[in-house]
Amino acid sequence: MLEHGRYPIKAWVDGVEFEAGAAAQVRKVANLPFIHRHAAVMPDVHIGIGATVGSVIATIGAIIPSAVGVDIGCGMVAVRTSLTAEDLPSNLSTIRKNIERDVPVGKGVHGRVPIDVGNMWEQLEVEFARIFERYPKLRKGNESQALGTLGSGNHFIELCLDAHNRMWIMLHSGSRGVGNRTGQMFIELARKDMERQGITLEDRDLAYFAEGSTHFEDYVEAVFLMQRYAAASRELMLRLVVKAIARHLPRFTLENKSINCHHNYVAIETHFGETCFVTRKGAVRAGTGDLGIIPGSMGARSYIVRGMGNPESFESCSHGAGRRMSRSEARRQTTLADLRKQTHGVECRKDKGVIDEAPSAYKDIDAVMRAQEDLVEPVAVLKQILCVKG
């Protein structure tokens, strides 16, 4: 535990890198007057905008938009299938092409909205209309077409095998353009609120909305909507991936209920006897019995975990391995030969467009898991065999 200023910092970082810049960011968060008890740091911690990725920030009476970030509701979904390694073809390129054809990646959206997407959008459209009426700049007009699409960056779709050679489908995505616009807009509104009130912060990116302030309720409503949008998008992509696989391997079933968990989000929870806002930026809820997903990188294994309900972490765990290199640094230090070697045995892109996602850009996932042995227990260990990147 690190002590600093107004509130303590509790960090699960034994055996993993905790860069000085990230530690400085956490200390600034821990100095804010509305922090509840302490700031918690997960082992995948690295520098972010305002707050570090790998932060769990419980607050009373205020909320920090940059501590959620601009990919609101970003998270994971995973499900085990009835397929085994023996059912799969030796060359997975056709299945990868099927997935890439059915699930738009990068900036792509659905040209014609699939029926599954249309049905889900109808449930969200009324809520979006309310937000767009108040904040018309958020509307771009393609929100329904972007539902059920992957996006870019570190978002991915993977097929993985567990220790029993059973195949899992796992994917990582967020709230796409509308979530990004929402995050950017409210971060800027929070900064302006601080200026109007004459409040000086150690980092202007830690601008916040106090409960009862002009934009507080609107932000809470908007962020919860983007979280529902992101979760729905993952479920819809899962359906599309299943259909893409079924065209090549028609006879299989999904063998458990999908695990769908956010890792950039806000929740209203009770901790240490008080109701508070818990912002997890690059962290997953790990209450007692909660199932979560902690992915490695394109060439490393991933974990399905069960939460242990540790109160000191606000019942949270890491959301992945966490970057050890920035994207620009990874592009400078990694060659295509490095990328191909590190992703050997994985059917995936191996070009300059994904070189910043090379496994060497990330921390050692096994070291990250050892650092949080009191937060989660592994349920399944997965090794990817196919990866589609945005």
DODRENTOR-995297 format. One line per 2 residues: number of its first residue (from 1); their letters; for each residue x, y, z of C-alpha. Coordinates in nm, 4 decimals, always signed. Layout:
// residues N
NUM> A> X,Y,Z; ... $
END
This chain:
// residues 390
1> ML> +0.0000,+0.0000,+0.0000; +0.1280,+0.3480,-0.0913 $
3> EH> +0.0296,+0.6403,+0.1276; -0.0005,+0.9837,-0.0263 $
5> GR> -0.1888,+1.2991,+0.0551; -0.5552,+1.2930,+0.1408 $
7> YP> -0.6290,+0.9235,+0.0757; -0.4179,+0.6059,+0.0637 $
9> IK> -0.3404,+0.4027,-0.2472; -0.3679,+0.0239,-0.2418 $
11> AW> -0.1870,-0.1399,-0.5322; -0.1691,-0.5012,-0.6509 $
13> VD> +0.1592,-0.4627,-0.8394; +0.4026,-0.7137,-0.6862 $
15> GV> +0.6206,-0.8514,-0.9651; +0.4809,-0.6251,-1.2393 $
17> EF> +0.5867,-0.2905,-1.3811; +0.4367,+0.0199,-1.2186 $
19> EA> +0.5890,+0.3127,-1.4062; +0.6580,+0.6388,-1.2284 $
21> GA> +0.4208,+0.8342,-1.4528; +0.1344,+0.6002,-1.3684 $
23> AA> +0.2118,+0.6242,-0.9963; +0.2028,+1.0040,-1.0242 $
25> QV> -0.1396,+0.9888,-1.1911; -0.2762,+0.7669,-0.9152 $
27> RK> -0.1477,+1.0037,-0.6469; -0.3333,+1.2941,-0.8086 $
29> VA> -0.6555,+1.0909,-0.8043; -0.5985,+0.9986,-0.4385 $
31> NL> -0.5777,+1.3684,-0.3517; -0.9290,+1.4472,-0.4748 $
33> PF> -1.1654,+1.5394,-0.1891; -1.4517,+1.3034,-0.2803 $
35> IH> -1.2575,+0.9732,-0.2958; -1.4171,+0.6983,-0.0865 $
37> RH> -1.1662,+0.5289,+0.1476; -0.8728,+0.4808,-0.0939 $
39> AA> -0.7720,+0.4459,-0.4587; -0.7140,+0.0912,-0.5855 $
41> VM> -0.4596,-0.0012,-0.8526; -0.4740,-0.3231,-1.0530 $
43> PD> -0.1614,-0.5077,-1.1775; -0.2220,-0.4116,-1.5429 $
45> VH> -0.1830,-0.0423,-1.4514; -0.0384,+0.1988,-1.7092 $
47> IG> -0.0657,+0.5665,-1.7983; -0.4018,+0.6872,-1.9288 $
49> IG> -0.5733,+1.0226,-1.9798; -0.6415,+1.1737,-1.6387 $
51> AT> -0.6604,+0.8435,-1.4540; -0.4455,+0.5389,-1.5197 $
53> VG> -0.5777,+0.2366,-1.7000; -0.6050,-0.0249,-1.4259 $
55> SV> -0.7697,+0.2104,-1.1734; -1.0664,+0.1506,-0.9444 $
57> IA> -1.1958,+0.4819,-0.8121; -1.4830,+0.4925,-0.5646 $
59> TI> -1.6343,+0.8383,-0.5184; -1.9122,+0.9972,-0.3153 $
61> GA> -2.0953,+1.3012,-0.4470; -1.8972,+1.3396,-0.7698 $
63> II> -1.7944,+1.1576,-1.0860; -1.4887,+1.2021,-1.3142 $
65> PS> -1.5644,+1.1541,-1.6871; -1.1999,+1.0933,-1.7852 $
67> AV> -1.1805,+0.8146,-1.5256; -1.4309,+0.6290,-1.7423 $
69> GV> -1.2668,+0.7460,-2.0619; -1.4005,+0.7710,-2.4148 $
71> DI> -1.4561,+0.4021,-2.4896; -1.7463,+0.3872,-2.2465 $
73> GC> -1.8623,+0.0346,-2.1692; -1.5627,-0.1281,-2.3358 $
75> GM> -1.5418,-0.4875,-2.2207; -1.5416,-0.8557,-2.3066 $
77> VA> -1.7744,-1.1410,-2.3876; -1.6812,-1.5100,-2.3898 $
79> VR> -1.8651,-1.8386,-2.4321; -1.7612,-2.2039,-2.4542 $
81> TS> -1.8754,-2.4061,-2.7560; -1.9267,-2.7782,-2.8103 $
83> LT> -1.6432,-2.7797,-3.0663; -1.3040,-2.9258,-2.9816 $
85> AE> -0.9637,-2.8958,-3.1467; -1.0340,-3.2183,-3.3355 $
87> DL> -1.3400,-3.0614,-3.5016; -1.1418,-2.7730,-3.6487 $
89> PS> -0.9723,-2.7642,-3.9896; -0.5936,-2.7497,-3.9935 $
91> NL> -0.6136,-2.4134,-4.1741; -0.8364,-2.1575,-4.0022 $
93> ST> -0.8020,-1.8843,-4.2636; -1.1467,-1.9521,-4.4149 $
95> IR> -1.3151,-1.9162,-4.0769; -1.1222,-1.5919,-4.0141 $
97> KN> -1.2355,-1.4540,-4.3505; -1.5969,-1.5513,-4.2724 $
99> IE> -1.5804,-1.3592,-3.9432; -1.4154,-1.0558,-4.1028 $
101> RD> -1.6849,-1.0536,-4.3719; -1.9761,-1.0715,-4.1254 $
103> VP> -1.8463,-0.8425,-3.8498; -1.7360,-0.4955,-3.9672 $
105> VG> -1.3987,-0.3979,-3.8193; -1.2045,-0.0723,-3.7906 $
107> KG> -1.4266,+0.2178,-3.8970; -1.6655,-0.0183,-4.0744 $
109> VH> -2.0389,-0.0355,-3.9999; -2.3187,-0.2552,-4.1281 $
111> GR> -2.4272,-0.1425,-4.4746; -2.7598,-0.3147,-4.4282 $
113> VP> -2.8660,-0.3549,-4.0665; -2.8995,-0.7294,-3.9816 $
115> ID> -3.2339,-0.8250,-3.8272; -3.0701,-0.9074,-3.4930 $
117> VG> -2.9208,-0.5588,-3.4822; -3.2500,-0.3968,-3.5790 $
119> NM> -3.4388,-0.5696,-3.2993; -3.1794,-0.4692,-3.0396 $
121> WE> -3.1622,-0.1093,-3.1648; -3.5377,-0.0694,-3.1178 $
123> QL> -3.4873,-0.1260,-2.7445; -3.2234,+0.1489,-2.7234 $
125> EV> -3.3534,+0.4014,-2.9767; -3.5938,+0.5853,-2.7438 $
127> EF> -3.3205,+0.6423,-2.4848; -3.0786,+0.7652,-2.7503 $
129> AR> -3.3428,+1.0058,-2.8817; -3.3638,+1.1704,-2.5364 $
131> IF> -2.9862,+1.2173,-2.5189; -2.9651,+1.3425,-2.8783 $
133> ER> -3.2425,+1.5954,-2.8181; -3.0385,+1.7516,-2.5369 $
135> YP> -2.7004,+1.7101,-2.7058; -2.7582,+1.7026,-3.0845 $
137> KL> -2.3838,+1.7029,-3.1617; -2.3676,+1.3442,-3.0356 $
139> RK> -2.5890,+1.2192,-3.3188; -2.4054,+1.1037,-3.6292 $
141> GN> -2.6862,+0.8936,-3.7715; -2.5062,+0.5607,-3.7949 $
143> ES> -2.5578,+0.4466,-3.4341; -2.7824,+0.1558,-3.5376 $
145> QA> -2.5374,+0.0490,-3.8116; -2.2432,+0.0603,-3.5705 $
147> LG> -2.4178,-0.1708,-3.3220; -2.2605,-0.5158,-3.3506 $
149> TL> -1.9325,-0.3910,-3.5040; -1.5830,-0.4342,-3.3663 $
151> GS> -1.4024,-0.1028,-3.3923; -1.0240,-0.0705,-3.3942 $
153> GN> -0.7209,-0.0478,-3.1659; -0.6961,-0.3371,-2.9246 $
155> HF> -1.0469,-0.4662,-2.9958; -1.0519,-0.8236,-3.1179 $
157> IE> -1.2446,-1.1425,-3.1844; -1.0704,-1.4665,-3.0904 $
159> LC> -1.1216,-1.8386,-3.1027; -0.9412,-2.0083,-2.8156 $
161> LD> -0.8833,-2.3564,-2.6756; -0.8976,-2.4422,-2.3055 $
163> AH> -0.7002,-2.7115,-2.1224; -0.9510,-2.9736,-2.2406 $
165> NR> -0.9184,-2.8597,-2.6049; -1.2711,-2.7154,-2.6029 $
167> MW> -1.3157,-2.4113,-2.8243; -1.4262,-2.0763,-2.6835 $
169> IM> -1.5353,-1.7610,-2.8636; -1.4073,-1.4432,-2.7006 $
171> LH> -1.4304,-1.0816,-2.8121; -1.3404,-0.7336,-2.6898 $
173> SG> -1.5212,-0.4147,-2.7947; -1.6857,-0.0967,-2.6700 $
175> SR> -1.9435,+0.1681,-2.7549; -1.7917,+0.2727,-3.0887 $
177> GV> -1.8184,+0.6280,-3.2217; -2.1187,+0.7362,-3.0192 $
179> GN> -1.9463,+0.6376,-2.6944; -1.6321,+0.8201,-2.7998 $
181> RT> -1.8244,+1.1376,-2.8836; -2.0120,+1.1150,-2.5534 $
183> GQ> -1.6947,+1.0719,-2.3502; -1.5112,+1.3537,-2.5286 $
185> MF> -1.8021,+1.5950,-2.4928; -1.8588,+1.5386,-2.1204 $
187> IE> -1.4866,+1.5515,-2.0420; -1.4778,+1.8946,-2.2055 $
189> LA> -1.7952,+2.0071,-2.0252; -1.6393,+1.9009,-1.6935 $
191> RK> -1.3276,+2.1067,-1.7683; -1.5441,+2.4124,-1.8413 $
193> DM> -1.7376,+2.3547,-1.5182; -1.4109,+2.3622,-1.3240 $
195> ER> -1.3108,+2.6878,-1.4949; -1.6472,+2.8521,-1.4206 $
197> QG> -1.6209,+2.7544,-1.0555; -1.2585,+2.8640,-1.0281 $
199> IT> -1.1488,+2.5131,-0.9234; -0.7823,+2.4401,-0.9988 $
201> LE> -0.6838,+2.0744,-1.0271; -0.3432,+1.9050,-1.0365 $
203> DR> -0.4489,+1.7658,-1.3744; -0.7245,+1.9346,-1.5760 $
205> DL> -0.8188,+1.5908,-1.7115; -0.9475,+1.5058,-1.3634 $
207> AY> -1.2289,+1.7569,-1.4057; -1.5459,+1.6269,-1.2417 $
209> FA> -1.9181,+1.6803,-1.2073; -2.0393,+1.7282,-0.8513 $
211> EG> -2.3740,+1.5739,-0.7666; -2.6462,+1.8330,-0.8333 $
213> ST> -2.4377,+2.0252,-1.0888; -2.5696,+2.1155,-1.4341 $
215> HF> -2.4428,+1.8139,-1.6257; -2.4221,+1.5526,-1.3516 $
217> ED> -2.7535,+1.3741,-1.4150; -2.7141,+1.3944,-1.7928 $
219> YV> -2.3696,+1.2363,-1.7742; -2.4883,+0.9532,-1.5509 $
221> EA> -2.7823,+0.8841,-1.7848; -2.5588,+0.8987,-2.0929 $
223> VF> -2.2822,+0.6808,-1.9524; -2.5247,+0.4088,-1.8406 $
225> LM> -2.6861,+0.4128,-2.1858; -2.3487,+0.3767,-2.3601 $
227> QR> -2.2694,+0.0848,-2.1302; -2.5920,-0.0905,-2.2306 $
229> YA> -2.5167,-0.0150,-2.5964; -2.1671,-0.1664,-2.5646 $
231> AA> -2.2926,-0.4817,-2.3884; -2.5665,-0.5276,-2.6506 $
233> SR> -2.3099,-0.4784,-2.9265; -2.0942,-0.7592,-2.7878 $
235> EL> -2.3879,-0.9985,-2.7673; -2.4850,-0.9160,-3.1255 $
237> ML> -2.1301,-0.9682,-3.2504; -2.1242,-1.3011,-3.0711 $
239> RL> -2.4325,-1.4081,-3.2687; -2.2697,-1.2956,-3.5939 $
241> VV> -1.9489,-1.4848,-3.5126; -2.1484,-1.8003,-3.4360 $
243> KA> -2.3219,-1.7719,-3.7742; -1.9894,-1.7156,-3.9510 $
245> IA> -1.8377,-2.0272,-3.7916; -2.1520,-2.2312,-3.8583 $
247> RH> -2.1183,-2.1774,-4.2326; -1.7977,-2.3809,-4.2156 $
249> LP> -1.8746,-2.6046,-3.9148; -2.2549,-2.6349,-3.9107 $
251> RF> -2.3098,-2.8591,-3.6099; -2.2142,-2.7020,-3.2794 $
253> TL> -2.3779,-2.5436,-2.9770; -2.2898,-2.2879,-2.7120 $
255> EN> -2.2363,-2.4738,-2.3857; -2.2699,-2.2020,-2.1238 $
257> KS> -2.4305,-1.8639,-2.0823; -2.2045,-1.5961,-2.2230 $
259> IN> -1.9898,-1.3984,-1.9778; -2.0320,-1.0306,-2.0682 $
261> CH> -1.8377,-0.7853,-1.8526; -1.7494,-0.4178,-1.8826 $
263> HN> -1.4056,-0.2914,-1.7931; -1.4389,+0.0839,-1.8659 $
265> YV> -1.7489,+0.1888,-1.6787; -1.9316,+0.3332,-1.3790 $
267> AI> -2.1546,+0.1403,-1.1400; -2.3484,+0.2369,-0.8275 $
269> ET> -2.2390,-0.0033,-0.5538; -2.2095,-0.0279,-0.1759 $
271> HF> -1.8614,-0.0567,-0.0269; -1.7556,-0.0200,+0.3364 $
273> GE> -2.1152,+0.0556,+0.4301; -2.1673,+0.3471,+0.1905 $
275> TC> -2.3288,+0.3772,-0.1513; -2.0846,+0.5223,-0.4010 $
277> FV> -1.9989,+0.5510,-0.7671; -1.7336,+0.2946,-0.8600 $
279> TR> -1.5427,+0.3835,-1.1735; -1.3417,+0.0984,-1.3190 $
281> KG> -1.1041,+0.2160,-1.5903; -0.9400,-0.0984,-1.7181 $
283> AV> -1.0760,-0.3147,-1.4362; -1.3446,-0.5823,-1.3996 $
285> RA> -1.5928,-0.6401,-1.1202; -1.4802,-0.9419,-0.9156 $
287> GT> -1.7449,-0.9807,-0.6466; -1.7751,-1.3202,-0.4802 $
289> GD> -1.8660,-1.5683,-0.7534; -1.8643,-1.3112,-1.0365 $
291> LG> -1.7272,-1.4547,-1.3598; -1.4902,-1.2321,-1.5542 $
293> II> -1.2475,-1.2356,-1.8456; -0.8809,-1.1332,-1.8313 $
295> PG> -0.7259,-1.1562,-2.1775; -0.3569,-1.1709,-2.2540 $
297> SM> -0.2214,-1.0463,-2.5870; -0.2392,-1.1964,-2.9375 $
299> GA> +0.0241,-1.4558,-2.8534; -0.0354,-1.5109,-2.4818 $
301> RS> -0.2969,-1.7024,-2.2907; -0.6122,-1.5568,-2.1392 $
303> YI> -0.8116,-1.6386,-1.8260; -1.1727,-1.6906,-1.7322 $
305> VR> -1.1850,-1.6048,-1.3619; -1.4165,-1.6158,-1.0631 $
307> GM> -1.4162,-1.3198,-0.8266; -1.3220,-1.3582,-0.4609 $
309> GN> -1.4998,-1.0415,-0.3426; -1.1937,-0.8744,-0.1915 $
311> PE> -1.3287,-0.5552,-0.0295; -0.9931,-0.3745,-0.0451 $
313> SF> -1.0017,-0.3735,-0.4277; -1.3679,-0.2668,-0.4231 $
315> ES> -1.4352,-0.6219,-0.5485; -1.2325,-0.5688,-0.8666 $
317> CS> -0.9510,-0.7252,-1.0690; -0.7420,-0.6376,-1.3740 $
319> HG> -0.8949,-0.6235,-1.7217; -0.5997,-0.7738,-1.9060 $
321> AG> -0.2227,-0.7841,-1.9158; -0.1850,-0.4069,-1.9527 $
323> RR> +0.0476,-0.2269,-2.1892; +0.4186,-0.1977,-2.1111 $
325> MS> +0.4847,+0.0059,-2.4269; +0.2892,+0.2888,-2.5824 $
327> RS> +0.1645,+0.2274,-2.9348; +0.4311,+0.4528,-3.0866 $
329> EA> +0.7039,+0.2830,-2.8822; +0.5806,-0.0608,-2.9899 $
331> RR> +0.5929,+0.0462,-3.3555; +0.9512,+0.1698,-3.3085 $
333> QT> +1.0780,-0.1359,-3.1235; +0.8927,-0.4221,-3.2952 $
335> TL> +0.9688,-0.5666,-3.6366; +0.7386,-0.7736,-3.8543 $
337> AD> +0.9682,-1.0703,-3.7853; +0.9112,-1.0141,-3.4108 $
339> LR> +0.5353,-1.0024,-3.4629; +0.5319,-1.3230,-3.6678 $
341> KQ> +0.7465,-1.5039,-3.4130; +0.5347,-1.3873,-3.1176 $
343> TH> +0.2079,-1.4894,-3.2868; +0.3333,-1.8229,-3.4189 $
345> GV> +0.0485,-2.0747,-3.4334; -0.2230,-1.8057,-3.4278 $
347> EC> -0.4304,-1.7415,-3.7413; -0.4233,-1.3609,-3.7505 $
349> RK> -0.2991,-1.0550,-3.9334; +0.0777,-1.0247,-3.9212 $
351> DK> +0.1265,-0.6868,-4.0893; +0.2353,-0.3335,-3.9963 $
353> GV> -0.1242,-0.2364,-3.9188; -0.1244,-0.4461,-3.6001 $
355> ID> +0.2403,-0.4235,-3.4999; +0.1501,-0.2004,-3.2014 $
357> EA> -0.0567,-0.4927,-3.0708; +0.2385,-0.7338,-3.0649 $
359> PS> +0.2554,-0.9441,-2.7467; +0.5846,-0.7784,-2.6466 $
361> AY> +0.3964,-0.4480,-2.6071; +0.2080,-0.5991,-2.3124 $
363> KD> +0.3007,-0.7122,-1.9633; +0.3429,-1.0803,-1.8792 $
365> ID> -0.0138,-1.2020,-1.8202; +0.1036,-1.4739,-1.5799 $
367> AV> +0.2860,-1.2173,-1.3642; -0.0318,-1.0069,-1.3648 $
369> MR> -0.2336,-1.3073,-1.2487; +0.0138,-1.3864,-0.9670 $
371> AQ> -0.0127,-1.0270,-0.8448; -0.3901,-1.0611,-0.7931 $
373> ED> -0.4206,-1.4088,-0.6435; -0.6308,-1.2633,-0.3610 $
375> LV> -0.8749,-1.1016,-0.6060; -0.9693,-1.3841,-0.8459 $
377> EP> -0.9250,-1.7548,-0.9060; -0.8838,-1.8996,-1.2574 $
379> VA> -1.1734,-2.1075,-1.3910; -1.0278,-2.1725,-1.7363 $
381> VL> -0.7019,-2.0932,-1.9129; -0.7418,-2.0160,-2.2825 $
383> KQ> -0.4898,-2.0086,-2.5673; -0.5973,-1.8318,-2.8823 $
385> IL> -0.5782,-2.0053,-3.2178; -0.7437,-1.7327,-3.4263 $
387> CV> -0.7546,-1.3566,-3.3788; -0.9394,-1.0895,-3.5764 $
389> KG> -0.8145,-0.7372,-3.5034; -0.9998,-0.4130,-3.5684 $
END
